[in-house]
Each structure stands twice: as C-alpha cells, then as structure tokens.
C-alpha cells in the first residue's frame, strides 16, 4: 500500500512538471525573428576601422563615435606637431649659441641660458613622443572598439538570460554573503 502511495505521488509530480514545461514552451511567440549571425562581421568592422579610422563605427551604425575618434586623433596629431615645432625652435637656438650666431636681445630666447634650452628641448621631445604614443593608442582603440561592438551586436539579449545581484544570510553566524545569480530559462 505504501509503495502504491509513493508511486502515485511521484506520478502526480512528474505530470505536474511535464505540464509546466509544456506551458512555458507554448508561451514562446511563434513569430519571433531569427537573427542571422555573420561570423565575419567583427573582422570586417575591424578591417574597415584599420583602413579608415571611424569607418568600422559607421559600419556598426554607431555614428556618434566617429567624432570622438577623429577628435582624439586630431588632438594627438596637433600636440605632436606643436611639440615638434617647439623642439626644433629650442634646438636651433641652442645650435646658434654654440656657433656664436645667436641674438642676445631675442625676446624669447635672450633671457634663457644654455641649461634651460636643453631642458626645454627634452621637455618638448618627451611630450612629442608621448603624443605619438597616445595617437597610436587611440587608433588601436578605434579598431578594437569596432571589433567588440560588432561582436556585441550579435549577442543574444532576451529575458531567458538574467543576471542579478544576490544577498543571502548565513544561518550560522548571521552574516550576509553577497554574490551574483545567473539564471537561464529554457
């Protein structure tokens, strides 16, 4: 009699879970649009951005990023040219002083001694090199951004996958433990 009772309860539970699974499947809309995943899209976006900065962002339809790319590159190139020009000015004045052809009444360089000219050369040379590195970094970030953005546009974001913070209280010492809960519904 007990065995029959257990079999009855297990059968009822099985039928209940099976019915729930069928209900969840039937709740999925039939007319959902399947997105076509293009595996070459990220590589194509990165190639376009490497070819012409900002073209990968245009390909990904993120037009608002293009002025940021060109603003960063333009600012880096401007700083490079400015520091290159100043470096040559101070270097040429130092060379004129070594030759003995410099003007001691020059409004900018007349009051500077040789040590200050050398320090100004090193300062502008260091800033020029740093501007070149920053400009190259912005160019590389432009390519990486286009590639990652193309990857993420194909990422499936729906209600079946959720991530939420979680806080549980430990029953032994009543301390709270914090974490993240990842839920995926089939």
N, C-alpha and C positions, 0 to 999 in steps of 0.2 A: 504494500500500500504506500509506504514511504517512497519507494523508487518511482512509482507511478506519479506521485505528487511532484517529485523533483523533475521528472521528465515533462510534466505539464507546465511547470513554471519556466523551465528552460525553453520550451517550445513557444510560449507566450512572449518571452523576452526576445527570442530570435525573430518572431514575426513582427514585433514592435520595431526593432532596429531596422529590419528589412523595409518596413513601410516608411520609416523616416528617410531612409536612403533614397527610396523611390520618389518621395515628395520633394527632396532637395534637388534631385536631378530634373524633375518636371518644372521646377521654378526657374530654371535657366532659360532665358528667352531664345526662341528658335531663330530669330533673325539677326543674331549678333554678326558683326562684320569681322571676318578674319583678316588680320593684318599680315601682309607678306613681308617676311624678314629677308632683307637683302644683305648677305654677308660681306659684300664688297663696299657697302655704303660708308663705313668708317674709314676704310683705306682710301676711298675716293675723296672723302672730305679732307683728310689729312694731305693728300696729294694736291688738291686744289689750294689749300692754305699754304703749302710749301711753295707752290708755283707763284701765286699772288696772295700776299697777306690779306686776310679778310674774305677771300673767295670761298673758303670752307664754311665760314659762318653764313654766308649768303646761300650756299648750297643746303645748309641745315635750316634755312629760313629763320635765323636768329640775326635779323638785320641790325638790331640795337647794339650788337657787339662790335660792328665794323668801325664806328667812330672811336671806340675805346682802343682798338688795335692800332688804328692809324694815329691816334693821339699819342699813345705810348711810343710808337716807333718814331714819330716826328719829334717828340720831345727828346728822345735819346739821341737822334741824329743831330738835332740843334745843339745839345750840350756837347756832343763830340766836336762839332765844328767850332763852337765858341772856345772850348779849351785848347783845341789845336791852334787856333789863331793866336790866343794869348801866349801859349807856349812858344810859338815862333817869335812873337814880339820880344819876350824877355830873353830868349836865346840870342836873337840878333843883336840886341842891345849889349848883352854880355860879350859877344864876339867883337863888337865895335870897341868896347872898353879894352879888351885885350890887344886890339890893333892900335889903340890910341886915337881912333877917329870919332869917338862919341862926343856929343854936345853936353857939356856940364850944366847948361841952362835949360835943358829939356824939361817941360812942365811935369811929366810923369816920371821919367827915369832919372832926372838930375839929382833928386834928393835920395835916391836909393844907392846903397853900397853894393859891392860885388856879392856878399853873402846873401843879401835879400834877393838879388836877381837869381841866384842859384836856387834858393828856396822857392821862389815863385815859379821857376821852370819845373821843379819837381812836383809842386802842388798841381799845376795845370796838366802836367804829364800824367800824374796819377788819376786825376779826375777825367781826363780824356780816355784813359784805358778803362776806367770804371764805367764810363758812359757807353763804350763799345760793348762791354760785357752785358750791361743792362739791356741794351738794344738787341743783342743776340738772344738774351733770355726772353725778352718779350716776343721775339719772332718765334722762338721754340714753343713758348706757352700758347701762342696763336695756333700752332699746328696741333699741339696736344689738346687744346680746348675743342677744336673742330672734330678731332677723332673721338674724344669722350662724349661730346654732345651727340654725335651720330650714333654711338653705341646706345646712349640712354634714350634716344627717340624710339628705338625698337624694343625697349624694356617694357614688359607687360605689367601694367599697374591696374589692378582691379580690386574689388572688395574681397576676393578669395584670399589674398595675402595681406596680413596686417602685422604691424609692429607697434607695440605699446609698452610704456614703462609699467613696471610691476613692483609692488611693495608687499612683502609678507612678514608677519610677526612670528618669530621663533617661539615655540611654546615652552622651551626650557628656560631661557633667560629673558624672555620678553623683549628682545632686541629686534629691530626691524632690519630686514635684509632687502636690498634694492637690486633690481635687475630689469631685464628686457624680456618680453614674451613675444615670440614669433608664432603666428597662427596661420595655418594654411588649410582652407576648407576645400574638400574635393567636390 
